[in-house]
Amino acid sequence: MSSNTDVSNYTLSGVTCGGCAGKVEAAVGKLSGVDAVQIELATGRMSVIGAGAGDGALIKTTIEKLGYGVAEG
């Protein structure tokens, strides 16, 4: 991980299975500065780790383009 590492948390909606989570993890994981993406299916929570984790607008847009809902926090 980079020395300037941020962690941002999101609440997802519509991500109900491992396949859905995999799509979101892969798409967000490709964003510049993202080191890791962790999704907890049971709670609908996602954590994004890395210097790019602070770009909430880009992360939200990426998830919404996949057809899922997302909110910060």
HTML snippet that shows the backbone in 3Dmol.js (N, CA, C, O; Angstrom):
<script src="https://3Dmol.org/build/3Dmol-min.js"></script>
<div id="view" style="width:600px;height:400px;position:relative"></div>
<script>
const pdb = `
ATOM      1  N   MET A   1       0.830  -1.187   0.000  1.00  0.00           N
ATOM      2  CA  MET A   1       0.000   0.000   0.000  1.00  0.00           C
ATOM      3  C   MET A   1       0.872   1.247   0.000  1.00  0.00           C
ATOM      4  O   MET A   1       2.036   1.217   0.400  1.00  0.00           O
ATOM      5  N   SER A   2       0.292   2.317  -0.448  1.00  0.00           N
ATOM      6  CA  SER A   2       1.032   3.566  -0.496  1.00  0.00           C
ATOM      7  C   SER A   2       1.179   4.153   0.912  1.00  0.00           C
ATOM      8  O   SER A   2       0.483   3.756   1.847  1.00  0.00           O
ATOM      9  N   SER A   3       2.102   5.103   1.032  1.00  0.00           N
ATOM     10  CA  SER A   3       2.318   5.704   2.340  1.00  0.00           C
ATOM     11  C   SER A   3       1.186   6.672   2.704  1.00  0.00           C
ATOM     12  O   SER A   3       0.985   6.972   3.881  1.00  0.00           O
ATOM     13  N   ASN A   4       0.444   7.162   1.702  1.00  0.00           N
ATOM     14  CA  ASN A   4      -0.684   8.066   1.941  1.00  0.00           C
ATOM     15  C   ASN A   4      -1.969   7.265   1.760  1.00  0.00           C
ATOM     16  O   ASN A   4      -2.624   7.371   0.723  1.00  0.00           O
ATOM     17  N   THR A   5      -2.328   6.477   2.747  1.00  0.00           N
ATOM     18  CA  THR A   5      -3.455   5.560   2.625  1.00  0.00           C
ATOM     19  C   THR A   5      -4.679   6.082   3.353  1.00  0.00           C
ATOM     20  O   THR A   5      -4.632   6.396   4.543  1.00  0.00           O
ATOM     21  N   ASP A   6      -5.776   6.167   2.611  1.00  0.00           N
ATOM     22  CA  ASP A   6      -7.062   6.567   3.167  1.00  0.00           C
ATOM     23  C   ASP A   6      -7.978   5.354   3.193  1.00  0.00           C
ATOM     24  O   ASP A   6      -7.775   4.392   2.453  1.00  0.00           O
ATOM     25  N   VAL A   7      -8.981   5.412   4.046  1.00  0.00           N
ATOM     26  CA  VAL A   7     -10.029   4.397   4.077  1.00  0.00           C
ATOM     27  C   VAL A   7     -11.357   5.128   4.015  1.00  0.00           C
ATOM     28  O   VAL A   7     -11.620   6.024   4.817  1.00  0.00           O
ATOM     29  N   SER A   8     -12.198   4.742   3.055  1.00  0.00           N
ATOM     30  CA  SER A   8     -13.537   5.315   2.934  1.00  0.00           C
ATOM     31  C   SER A   8     -14.544   4.184   3.028  1.00  0.00           C
ATOM     32  O   SER A   8     -14.317   3.090   2.512  1.00  0.00           O
ATOM     33  N   ASN A   9     -15.654   4.458   3.689  1.00  0.00           N
ATOM     34  CA  ASN A   9     -16.696   3.446   3.867  1.00  0.00           C
ATOM     35  C   ASN A   9     -17.964   3.860   3.141  1.00  0.00           C
ATOM     36  O   ASN A   9     -18.305   5.040   3.071  1.00  0.00           O
ATOM     37  N   TYR A  10     -18.659   2.857   2.600  1.00  0.00           N
ATOM     38  CA  TYR A  10     -19.875   3.070   1.830  1.00  0.00           C
ATOM     39  C   TYR A  10     -20.907   2.030   2.217  1.00  0.00           C
ATOM     40  O   TYR A  10     -20.573   0.957   2.721  1.00  0.00           O
ATOM     41  N   THR A  11     -22.156   2.361   1.976  1.00  0.00           N
ATOM     42  CA  THR A  11     -23.249   1.410   2.122  1.00  0.00           C
ATOM     43  C   THR A  11     -23.787   1.136   0.731  1.00  0.00           C
ATOM     44  O   THR A  11     -24.140   2.060  -0.002  1.00  0.00           O
ATOM     45  N   LEU A  12     -23.847  -0.138   0.372  1.00  0.00           N
ATOM     46  CA  LEU A  12     -24.293  -0.548  -0.952  1.00  0.00           C
ATOM     47  C   LEU A  12     -25.728  -1.055  -0.899  1.00  0.00           C
ATOM     48  O   LEU A  12     -26.165  -1.593   0.118  1.00  0.00           O
ATOM     49  N   SER A  13     -26.459  -0.883  -1.993  1.00  0.00           N
ATOM     50  CA  SER A  13     -27.774  -1.503  -2.110  1.00  0.00           C
ATOM     51  C   SER A  13     -27.834  -2.240  -3.438  1.00  0.00           C
ATOM     52  O   SER A  13     -27.292  -1.779  -4.443  1.00  0.00           O
ATOM     53  N   GLY A  14     -28.496  -3.387  -3.431  1.00  0.00           N
ATOM     54  CA  GLY A  14     -28.605  -4.208  -4.627  1.00  0.00           C
ATOM     55  C   GLY A  14     -27.497  -5.224  -4.785  1.00  0.00           C
ATOM     56  O   GLY A  14     -27.559  -6.067  -5.680  1.00  0.00           O
ATOM     57  N   VAL A  15     -26.492  -5.166  -3.943  1.00  0.00           N
ATOM     58  CA  VAL A  15     -25.388  -6.132  -3.980  1.00  0.00           C
ATOM     59  C   VAL A  15     -25.780  -7.271  -3.045  1.00  0.00           C
ATOM     60  O   VAL A  15     -25.569  -7.200  -1.834  1.00  0.00           O
ATOM     61  N   THR A  16     -26.358  -8.326  -3.633  1.00  0.00           N
ATOM     62  CA  THR A  16     -26.964  -9.375  -2.816  1.00  0.00           C
ATOM     63  C   THR A  16     -26.284 -10.733  -2.909  1.00  0.00           C
ATOM     64  O   THR A  16     -26.685 -11.675  -2.225  1.00  0.00           O
ATOM     65  N   CYS A  17     -25.251 -10.842  -3.754  1.00  0.00           N
ATOM     66  CA  CYS A  17     -24.590 -12.149  -3.891  1.00  0.00           C
ATOM     67  C   CYS A  17     -23.105 -11.948  -4.150  1.00  0.00           C
ATOM     68  O   CYS A  17     -22.641 -10.831  -4.381  1.00  0.00           O
ATOM     69  N   GLY A  18     -22.385 -13.032  -4.107  1.00  0.00           N
ATOM     70  CA  GLY A  18     -20.947 -12.978  -4.334  1.00  0.00           C
ATOM     71  C   GLY A  18     -20.586 -12.462  -5.719  1.00  0.00           C
ATOM     72  O   GLY A  18     -19.581 -11.773  -5.888  1.00  0.00           O
ATOM     73  N   GLY A  19     -21.410 -12.797  -6.711  1.00  0.00           N
ATOM     74  CA  GLY A  19     -21.160 -12.318  -8.068  1.00  0.00           C
ATOM     75  C   GLY A  19     -21.275 -10.811  -8.164  1.00  0.00           C
ATOM     76  O   GLY A  19     -20.451 -10.155  -8.800  1.00  0.00           O
ATOM     77  N   CYS A  20     -22.309 -10.261  -7.524  1.00  0.00           N
ATOM     78  CA  CYS A  20     -22.500  -8.802  -7.493  1.00  0.00           C
ATOM     79  C   CYS A  20     -21.306  -8.142  -6.800  1.00  0.00           C
ATOM     80  O   CYS A  20     -20.744  -7.170  -7.304  1.00  0.00           O
ATOM     81  N   ALA A  21     -20.935  -8.670  -5.663  1.00  0.00           N
ATOM     82  CA  ALA A  21     -19.812  -8.118  -4.901  1.00  0.00           C
ATOM     83  C   ALA A  21     -18.527  -8.178  -5.721  1.00  0.00           C
ATOM     84  O   ALA A  21     -17.725  -7.243  -5.697  1.00  0.00           O
ATOM     85  N   GLY A  22     -18.334  -9.271  -6.439  1.00  0.00           N
ATOM     86  CA  GLY A  22     -17.144  -9.418  -7.272  1.00  0.00           C
ATOM     87  C   GLY A  22     -17.069  -8.366  -8.361  1.00  0.00           C
ATOM     88  O   GLY A  22     -15.993  -7.838  -8.642  1.00  0.00           O
ATOM     89  N   LYS A  23     -18.212  -8.054  -8.982  1.00  0.00           N
ATOM     90  CA  LYS A  23     -18.251  -7.019 -10.021  1.00  0.00           C
ATOM     91  C   LYS A  23     -17.860  -5.662  -9.437  1.00  0.00           C
ATOM     92  O   LYS A  23     -17.064  -4.928 -10.023  1.00  0.00           O
ATOM     93  N   VAL A  24     -18.432  -5.340  -8.271  1.00  0.00           N
ATOM     94  CA  VAL A  24     -18.142  -4.052  -7.641  1.00  0.00           C
ATOM     95  C   VAL A  24     -16.672  -3.997  -7.220  1.00  0.00           C
ATOM     96  O   VAL A  24     -15.993  -3.001  -7.471  1.00  0.00           O
ATOM     97  N   GLU A  25     -16.181  -5.053  -6.585  1.00  0.00           N
ATOM     98  CA  GLU A  25     -14.784  -5.080  -6.143  1.00  0.00           C
ATOM     99  C   GLU A  25     -13.831  -4.911  -7.324  1.00  0.00           C
ATOM    100  O   GLU A  25     -12.854  -4.169  -7.230  1.00  0.00           O
ATOM    101  N   ALA A  26     -14.109  -5.596  -8.433  1.00  0.00           N
ATOM    102  CA  ALA A  26     -13.230  -5.506  -9.598  1.00  0.00           C
ATOM    103  C   ALA A  26     -13.236  -4.102 -10.194  1.00  0.00           C
ATOM    104  O   ALA A  26     -12.179  -3.563 -10.523  1.00  0.00           O
ATOM    105  N   ALA A  27     -14.413  -3.509 -10.334  1.00  0.00           N
ATOM    106  CA  ALA A  27     -14.513  -2.183 -10.945  1.00  0.00           C
ATOM    107  C   ALA A  27     -13.866  -1.108 -10.082  1.00  0.00           C
ATOM    108  O   ALA A  27     -13.103  -0.282 -10.582  1.00  0.00           O
ATOM    109  N   VAL A  28     -14.168  -1.119  -8.791  1.00  0.00           N
ATOM    110  CA  VAL A  28     -13.600  -0.107  -7.891  1.00  0.00           C
ATOM    111  C   VAL A  28     -12.105  -0.362  -7.719  1.00  0.00           C
ATOM    112  O   VAL A  28     -11.323   0.584  -7.622  1.00  0.00           O
ATOM    113  N   GLY A  29     -11.708  -1.617  -7.682  1.00  0.00           N
ATOM    114  CA  GLY A  29     -10.299  -1.959  -7.521  1.00  0.00           C
ATOM    115  C   GLY A  29      -9.418  -1.487  -8.660  1.00  0.00           C
ATOM    116  O   GLY A  29      -8.209  -1.334  -8.481  1.00  0.00           O
ATOM    117  N   LYS A  30     -10.007  -1.249  -9.846  1.00  0.00           N
ATOM    118  CA  LYS A  30      -9.245  -0.771 -11.004  1.00  0.00           C
ATOM    119  C   LYS A  30      -9.019   0.740 -10.976  1.00  0.00           C
ATOM    120  O   LYS A  30      -8.220   1.258 -11.756  1.00  0.00           O
ATOM    121  N   LEU A  31      -9.707   1.444 -10.093  1.00  0.00           N
ATOM    122  CA  LEU A  31      -9.567   2.896 -10.041  1.00  0.00           C
ATOM    123  C   LEU A  31      -8.185   3.292  -9.536  1.00  0.00           C
ATOM    124  O   LEU A  31      -7.613   2.623  -8.675  1.00  0.00           O
ATOM    125  N   SER A  32      -7.665   4.366 -10.069  1.00  0.00           N
ATOM    126  CA  SER A  32      -6.346   4.853  -9.694  1.00  0.00           C
ATOM    127  C   SER A  32      -6.271   5.143  -8.194  1.00  0.00           C
ATOM    128  O   SER A  32      -7.135   5.818  -7.635  1.00  0.00           O
ATOM    129  N   GLY A  33      -5.232   4.625  -7.559  1.00  0.00           N
ATOM    130  CA  GLY A  33      -5.005   4.892  -6.144  1.00  0.00           C
ATOM    131  C   GLY A  33      -5.733   3.968  -5.196  1.00  0.00           C
ATOM    132  O   GLY A  33      -5.574   4.095  -3.982  1.00  0.00           O
ATOM    133  N   VAL A  34      -6.532   3.034  -5.710  1.00  0.00           N
ATOM    134  CA  VAL A  34      -7.248   2.099  -4.840  1.00  0.00           C
ATOM    135  C   VAL A  34      -6.372   0.853  -4.669  1.00  0.00           C
ATOM    136  O   VAL A  34      -6.000   0.198  -5.643  1.00  0.00           O
ATOM    137  N   ASP A  35      -6.055   0.545  -3.417  1.00  0.00           N
ATOM    138  CA  ASP A  35      -5.222  -0.618  -3.111  1.00  0.00           C
ATOM    139  C   ASP A  35      -6.044  -1.859  -2.806  1.00  0.00           C
ATOM    140  O   ASP A  35      -5.628  -2.972  -3.127  1.00  0.00           O
ATOM    141  N   ALA A  36      -7.206  -1.682  -2.191  1.00  0.00           N
ATOM    142  CA  ALA A  36      -8.033  -2.822  -1.799  1.00  0.00           C
ATOM    143  C   ALA A  36      -9.482  -2.397  -1.644  1.00  0.00           C
ATOM    144  O   ALA A  36      -9.782  -1.250  -1.311  1.00  0.00           O
ATOM    145  N   VAL A  37     -10.374  -3.350  -1.892  1.00  0.00           N
ATOM    146  CA  VAL A  37     -11.810  -3.141  -1.706  1.00  0.00           C
ATOM    147  C   VAL A  37     -12.324  -4.331  -0.911  1.00  0.00           C
ATOM    148  O   VAL A  37     -12.060  -5.480  -1.266  1.00  0.00           O
ATOM    149  N   GLN A  38     -13.058  -4.060   0.166  1.00  0.00           N
ATOM    150  CA  GLN A  38     -13.622  -5.129   0.987  1.00  0.00           C
ATOM    151  C   GLN A  38     -15.121  -4.908   1.117  1.00  0.00           C
ATOM    152  O   GLN A  38     -15.574  -3.838   1.523  1.00  0.00           O
ATOM    153  N   ILE A  39     -15.896  -5.958   0.759  1.00  0.00           N
ATOM    154  CA  ILE A  39     -17.353  -5.867   0.857  1.00  0.00           C
ATOM    155  C   ILE A  39     -17.845  -6.929   1.824  1.00  0.00           C
ATOM    156  O   ILE A  39     -17.462  -8.096   1.734  1.00  0.00           O
ATOM    157  N   GLU A  40     -18.699  -6.512   2.751  1.00  0.00           N
ATOM    158  CA  GLU A  40     -19.354  -7.425   3.697  1.00  0.00           C
ATOM    159  C   GLU A  40     -20.804  -7.564   3.232  1.00  0.00           C
ATOM    160  O   GLU A  40     -21.623  -6.671   3.448  1.00  0.00           O
ATOM    161  N   LEU A  41     -21.111  -8.702   2.586  1.00  0.00           N
ATOM    162  CA  LEU A  41     -22.445  -8.906   2.032  1.00  0.00           C
ATOM    163  C   LEU A  41     -23.552  -8.832   3.079  1.00  0.00           C
ATOM    164  O   LEU A  41     -24.625  -8.291   2.810  1.00  0.00           O
ATOM    165  N   ALA A  42     -23.305  -9.357   4.237  1.00  0.00           N
ATOM    166  CA  ALA A  42     -24.346  -9.419   5.277  1.00  0.00           C
ATOM    167  C   ALA A  42     -24.827  -8.033   5.701  1.00  0.00           C
ATOM    168  O   ALA A  42     -25.993  -7.854   6.050  1.00  0.00           O
ATOM    169  N   THR A  43     -23.924  -7.057   5.667  1.00  0.00           N
ATOM    170  CA  THR A  43     -24.279  -5.709   6.110  1.00  0.00           C
ATOM    171  C   THR A  43     -24.415  -4.711   4.961  1.00  0.00           C
ATOM    172  O   THR A  43     -24.930  -3.609   5.152  1.00  0.00           O
ATOM    173  N   GLY A  44     -23.957  -5.091   3.779  1.00  0.00           N
ATOM    174  CA  GLY A  44     -23.984  -4.177   2.650  1.00  0.00           C
ATOM    175  C   GLY A  44     -22.945  -3.083   2.747  1.00  0.00           C
ATOM    176  O   GLY A  44     -23.071  -2.049   2.091  1.00  0.00           O
ATOM    177  N   ARG A  45     -21.915  -3.294   3.559  1.00  0.00           N
ATOM    178  CA  ARG A  45     -20.871  -2.285   3.778  1.00  0.00           C
ATOM    179  C   ARG A  45     -19.661  -2.570   2.896  1.00  0.00           C
ATOM    180  O   ARG A  45     -19.288  -3.725   2.688  1.00  0.00           O
ATOM    181  N   MET A  46     -19.056  -1.511   2.385  1.00  0.00           N
ATOM    182  CA  MET A  46     -17.851  -1.623   1.570  1.00  0.00           C
ATOM    183  C   MET A  46     -16.811  -0.656   2.105  1.00  0.00           C
ATOM    184  O   MET A  46     -17.124   0.489   2.430  1.00  0.00           O
ATOM    185  N   SER A  47     -15.577  -1.120   2.195  1.00  0.00           N
ATOM    186  CA  SER A  47     -14.447  -0.270   2.560  1.00  0.00           C
ATOM    187  C   SER A  47     -13.503  -0.206   1.372  1.00  0.00           C
ATOM    188  O   SER A  47     -13.192  -1.225   0.756  1.00  0.00           O
ATOM    189  N   VAL A  48     -13.052   0.997   1.056  1.00  0.00           N
ATOM    190  CA  VAL A  48     -12.092   1.213  -0.023  1.00  0.00           C
ATOM    191  C   VAL A  48     -10.830   1.757   0.620  1.00  0.00           C
ATOM    192  O   VAL A  48     -10.874   2.732   1.369  1.00  0.00           O
ATOM    193  N   ILE A  49      -9.700   1.117   0.320  1.00  0.00           N
ATOM    194  CA  ILE A  49      -8.429   1.448   0.960  1.00  0.00           C
ATOM    195  C   ILE A  49      -7.435   1.891  -0.108  1.00  0.00           C
ATOM    196  O   ILE A  49      -7.290   1.243  -1.144  1.00  0.00           O
ATOM    197  N   GLY A  50      -6.754   3.002   0.160  1.00  0.00           N
ATOM    198  CA  GLY A  50      -5.724   3.476  -0.748  1.00  0.00           C
ATOM    199  C   GLY A  50      -5.756   4.981  -0.869  1.00  0.00           C
ATOM    200  O   GLY A  50      -6.670   5.634  -0.365  1.00  0.00           O
ATOM    201  N   ALA A  51      -4.753   5.538  -1.541  1.00  0.00           N
ATOM    202  CA  ALA A  51      -4.672   6.985  -1.702  1.00  0.00           C
ATOM    203  C   ALA A  51      -5.863   7.515  -2.497  1.00  0.00           C
ATOM    204  O   ALA A  51      -6.256   8.667  -2.312  1.00  0.00           O
ATOM    205  N   GLY A  52      -6.445   6.699  -3.381  1.00  0.00           N
ATOM    206  CA  GLY A  52      -7.590   7.114  -4.181  1.00  0.00           C
ATOM    207  C   GLY A  52      -8.920   6.902  -3.506  1.00  0.00           C
ATOM    208  O   GLY A  52      -9.964   7.194  -4.089  1.00  0.00           O
ATOM    209  N   ALA A  53      -8.903   6.399  -2.284  1.00  0.00           N
ATOM    210  CA  ALA A  53     -10.147   6.104  -1.570  1.00  0.00           C
ATOM    211  C   ALA A  53     -10.946   7.362  -1.265  1.00  0.00           C
ATOM    212  O   ALA A  53     -12.149   7.290  -1.014  1.00  0.00           O
ATOM    213  N   GLY A  54     -10.287   8.506  -1.286  1.00  0.00           N
ATOM    214  CA  GLY A  54     -10.969   9.750  -0.980  1.00  0.00           C
ATOM    215  C   GLY A  54     -11.790  10.324  -2.125  1.00  0.00           C
ATOM    216  O   GLY A  54     -12.507  11.307  -1.937  1.00  0.00           O
ATOM    217  N   ASP A  55     -11.696   9.724  -3.315  1.00  0.00           N
ATOM    218  CA  ASP A  55     -12.442  10.227  -4.471  1.00  0.00           C
ATOM    219  C   ASP A  55     -13.830   9.590  -4.499  1.00  0.00           C
ATOM    220  O   ASP A  55     -14.125   8.744  -5.343  1.00  0.00           O
ATOM    221  N   GLY A  56     -14.672  10.013  -3.560  1.00  0.00           N
ATOM    222  CA  GLY A  56     -16.000   9.435  -3.404  1.00  0.00           C
ATOM    223  C   GLY A  56     -16.881   9.582  -4.616  1.00  0.00           C
ATOM    224  O   GLY A  56     -17.670   8.685  -4.912  1.00  0.00           O
ATOM    225  N   ALA A  57     -16.772  10.697  -5.335  1.00  0.00           N
ATOM    226  CA  ALA A  57     -17.611  10.914  -6.516  1.00  0.00           C
ATOM    227  C   ALA A  57     -17.304   9.883  -7.593  1.00  0.00           C
ATOM    228  O   ALA A  57     -18.221   9.339  -8.208  1.00  0.00           O
ATOM    229  N   LEU A  58     -16.027   9.610  -7.827  1.00  0.00           N
ATOM    230  CA  LEU A  58     -15.644   8.624  -8.842  1.00  0.00           C
ATOM    231  C   LEU A  58     -16.057   7.222  -8.420  1.00  0.00           C
ATOM    232  O   LEU A  58     -16.523   6.437  -9.246  1.00  0.00           O
ATOM    233  N   ILE A  59     -15.891   6.901  -7.148  1.00  0.00           N
ATOM    234  CA  ILE A  59     -16.275   5.582  -6.646  1.00  0.00           C
ATOM    235  C   ILE A  59     -17.783   5.393  -6.783  1.00  0.00           C
ATOM    236  O   ILE A  59     -18.236   4.339  -7.231  1.00  0.00           O
ATOM    237  N   LYS A  60     -18.559   6.398  -6.405  1.00  0.00           N
ATOM    238  CA  LYS A  60     -20.022   6.310  -6.515  1.00  0.00           C
ATOM    239  C   LYS A  60     -20.462   6.138  -7.969  1.00  0.00           C
ATOM    240  O   LYS A  60     -21.309   5.297  -8.271  1.00  0.00           O
ATOM    241  N   THR A  61     -19.886   6.933  -8.859  1.00  0.00           N
ATOM    242  CA  THR A  61     -20.242   6.854 -10.276  1.00  0.00           C
ATOM    243  C   THR A  61     -19.931   5.469 -10.839  1.00  0.00           C
ATOM    244  O   THR A  61     -20.719   4.914 -11.605  1.00  0.00           O
ATOM    245  N   THR A  62     -18.794   4.921 -10.462  1.00  0.00           N
ATOM    246  CA  THR A  62     -18.390   3.598 -10.932  1.00  0.00           C
ATOM    247  C   THR A  62     -19.400   2.542 -10.495  1.00  0.00           C
ATOM    248  O   THR A  62     -19.776   1.682 -11.292  1.00  0.00           O
ATOM    249  N   ILE A  63     -19.839   2.594  -9.253  1.00  0.00           N
ATOM    250  CA  ILE A  63     -20.788   1.612  -8.727  1.00  0.00           C
ATOM    251  C   ILE A  63     -22.169   1.805  -9.357  1.00  0.00           C
ATOM    252  O   ILE A  63     -22.835   0.831  -9.707  1.00  0.00           O
ATOM    253  N   GLU A  64     -22.593   3.050  -9.500  1.00  0.00           N
ATOM    254  CA  GLU A  64     -23.905   3.323 -10.090  1.00  0.00           C
ATOM    255  C   GLU A  64     -23.965   2.878 -11.555  1.00  0.00           C
ATOM    256  O   GLU A  64     -25.021   2.446 -12.017  1.00  0.00           O
ATOM    257  N   LYS A  65     -22.869   2.974 -12.282  1.00  0.00           N
ATOM    258  CA  LYS A  65     -22.827   2.518 -13.675  1.00  0.00           C
ATOM    259  C   LYS A  65     -23.038   1.003 -13.762  1.00  0.00           C
ATOM    260  O   LYS A  65     -23.493   0.494 -14.786  1.00  0.00           O
ATOM    261  N   LEU A  66     -22.708   0.297 -12.694  1.00  0.00           N
ATOM    262  CA  LEU A  66     -22.936  -1.146 -12.648  1.00  0.00           C
ATOM    263  C   LEU A  66     -24.390  -1.483 -12.299  1.00  0.00           C
ATOM    264  O   LEU A  66     -24.808  -2.638 -12.393  1.00  0.00           O
ATOM    265  N   GLY A  67     -25.152  -0.464 -11.896  1.00  0.00           N
ATOM    266  CA  GLY A  67     -26.565  -0.669 -11.585  1.00  0.00           C
ATOM    267  C   GLY A  67     -26.879  -0.850 -10.108  1.00  0.00           C
ATOM    268  O   GLY A  67     -27.976  -1.284  -9.756  1.00  0.00           O
ATOM    269  N   TYR A  68     -25.930  -0.523  -9.246  1.00  0.00           N
ATOM    270  CA  TYR A  68     -26.117  -0.678  -7.807  1.00  0.00           C
ATOM    271  C   TYR A  68     -26.213   0.691  -7.146  1.00  0.00           C
ATOM    272  O   TYR A  68     -25.733   1.689  -7.683  1.00  0.00           O
ATOM    273  N   GLY A  69     -26.836   0.724  -5.983  1.00  0.00           N
ATOM    274  CA  GLY A  69     -26.931   1.947  -5.205  1.00  0.00           C
ATOM    275  C   GLY A  69     -25.767   2.043  -4.238  1.00  0.00           C
ATOM    276  O   GLY A  69     -25.215   1.034  -3.799  1.00  0.00           O
ATOM    277  N   VAL A  70     -25.400   3.288  -3.912  1.00  0.00           N
ATOM    278  CA  VAL A  70     -24.282   3.491  -3.001  1.00  0.00           C
ATOM    279  C   VAL A  70     -24.439   4.823  -2.271  1.00  0.00           C
ATOM    280  O   VAL A  70     -24.886   5.814  -2.848  1.00  0.00           O
ATOM    281  N   ALA A  71     -24.061   4.826  -0.989  1.00  0.00           N
ATOM    282  CA  ALA A  71     -24.046   6.043  -0.191  1.00  0.00           C
ATOM    283  C   ALA A  71     -22.794   6.038   0.668  1.00  0.00           C
ATOM    284  O   ALA A  71     -22.361   4.985   1.136  1.00  0.00           O
ATOM    285  N   GLU A  72     -22.217   7.202   0.874  1.00  0.00           N
ATOM    286  CA  GLU A  72     -21.038   7.282   1.747  1.00  0.00           C
ATOM    287  C   GLU A  72     -21.455   7.072   3.192  1.00  0.00           C
ATOM    288  O   GLU A  72     -22.550   7.436   3.619  1.00  0.00           O
ATOM    289  N   GLY A  73     -20.528   6.466   3.925  1.00  0.00           N
ATOM    290  CA  GLY A  73     -20.771   6.307   5.355  1.00  0.00           C
ATOM    291  C   GLY A  73     -21.054   4.909   5.772  1.00  0.00           C
ATOM    292  O   GLY A  73     -21.276   4.651   6.955  1.00  0.00           O
TER     293      GLY A  73
END
`;
const viewer = $3Dmol.createViewer("view");
viewer.addModel(pdb, "pdb");
viewer.setStyle({}, {cartoon: {color: "spectrum"}});
viewer.zoomTo();
viewer.render();
</script>
